[in-house]
Amino acid sequence: MNFRPIAQNPDEHARFAAYLERLRQVADADEVDLVSRVLADPDRAMAESAVLRHVDRRAADLHTGPAYEGWAQLMTQIMTDRPFLAQRLREWSLFRAVALKLPWQPDDLLASSNWLQLKTAAGTNAEAIEFLAEVGRTKRVRNAARASLNHRSECCNQLTHSS
């Protein structure tokens, strides 16, 4: 994989677009190497932004299946010196636990970012949604959770009345 032309381009916007394209097409076997190379870009903010998009896309695809665990461990190893990316991976793991109804701690959800709380409020775990409706970090999170609960209630009522 010839990465040199991308890294030598002085325009960070062009590098960002090229990184996103490469990350979209990378084979599983080459993913760690490619992510590491992107993170070596001298424009740290741009590189982390490209990798964040990749992490969000891959985690969304993998989080419900068994491949997620191994993938998350590999990504965590190469992101130890990138606090924001490491945090996002931890939050994807918490989201996975909540979504799959695996063990999770309410305090972990409460301490999580607005991003995760909003994502969880739009999810399917009624226990987590009810928790966020009561004690979510922001008014926006609490309102989103309440709206999700109301929507679930309306759907259940429609199903009951149509039967």
N, C-alpha and C positions, 0 to 999 in steps of 0.2 A: 504494500500500500504506500504509494508515494504521497507523502504529506507535505513535503518541502514547499511546493508552489503556494499552498494555502498559507502556511506560516510566514512566508516572505512577503505576502501582499500587505502593503502599508495601510490599506483601508480596512478598518475593523468591521465595518458593515459588510463588506464583501467576505471577509473571513468568517464572520458570524453566519452568514447565509450558507457558505460552503461547509462549515462545521455542522450546521443543522442537517444539510443534505447527506453528508457522510454518516452522521449519527443515525439518520433515518434508515440508511441502507446497510449498516454494519452487520456482519454475521456475528452470532453469539460468541464464537471462538475469538473474534478480534475486538470485541467490545471493550474489554478492560484496557487494552493497549491504546485504542482510539480515544477513549475518555481521558486516559492519562496524558496523551499528546495534546488534546484540546486544553486540558488544565495547565499545560506548560506554556501556553501562549502568554506573551508579555502583558497583554491587556487582561488582567485578572478578572475584572468585572464582566467583560464581554465573554470570556471563556466560561466563567461560572454560570452566566445566564444561558449560554448554549447547553451546557451540561444539565442545568436545572430543567430545561424543556425536555431534554432526553430522559432524564430520570422520571419526570412526571408522566411522560408518554409510556415508558416501559413499565413503570409501576402500575399504571392504570391497566395495562394489558395483562400483567402477571399476578397482581395481588390476590386474586381468587384461587390461584392454582399452586401446586406444589413447587414449581420452579422459582417462585418468588423468594423463598428463604435463601437458597444458594446465591441467587443474583444479588440480593440485598447485602449479603455478607461480602461478596466480591466488591461491590460498589463502595461499601463502608471502608474497606481496606485502603482504597485509593483516595478516599475523601477525608481522611483523618485530620488533615491540616486545613480543611475547608469547613468551618463551623456551620455555615448556613446550609450547605449541601448535606452535611452529616445530619443536621437537625431535620431536614426534609425527609431523608431516608428513615429516620426514627419515626417521624410522623406518619409516613406511609405504612410502616410496620404496625403502628397503633391503629391506623385506619383499617388495615387488614384484619387485625384482631377484633375490632368492633364490628366490622361488616360480616365477618365469618362467625361471629358470636363465640370467639375464643376468649380465654381469660384476659381481662384488661382492668386497669385501675381508674376509677373516676378522677382521682387526683392528677393522673397523667393527662387525661383529656382536658381537665380544667387548666393545667399549666401549658397546654399546647397553644399554637398560634391561632390567630383568627382564621387563617386559611383552612387549617384542619377542622376547627370547630364548625365553620360554615359547610365544609364538605361533609362532615358527619351529620350535621343538621339536615342535610338534603338526602341522607342515606336511608337505610331500611331498618336499623336497629332501634326499635321503639324505646328501649331502656336508655340508650345514649341520647336520643332525641329529647326525651322527657327531662333528662338530667340537664341538657343544655338549655332547654326552655326555662328552667328554673334558675340556673347559676352560670349560664354562658358568660364569657368574658365581656362582651359588649351588648348593647341594646340590639344591634343588628343581628348578632348571633342568636340572642334569645327570641327575637321576632321571627327569624328564619326557622328556628326550631318549632315555635308555636304554629307557624304557617304550615310546616310539614305535618305536624300533629293534626291540625284542622283538615288538611287535605286527606290524610289517612282516614280520619273519622268520616269525612264525606264519602270517600270511596267505599268504606265498609257499610255505611248506611244505604248507599245505592245498591250494593250487592244484596243486602238483606231485603230491601223492598222489591227488587226485581225477581227474586226467587219465588 
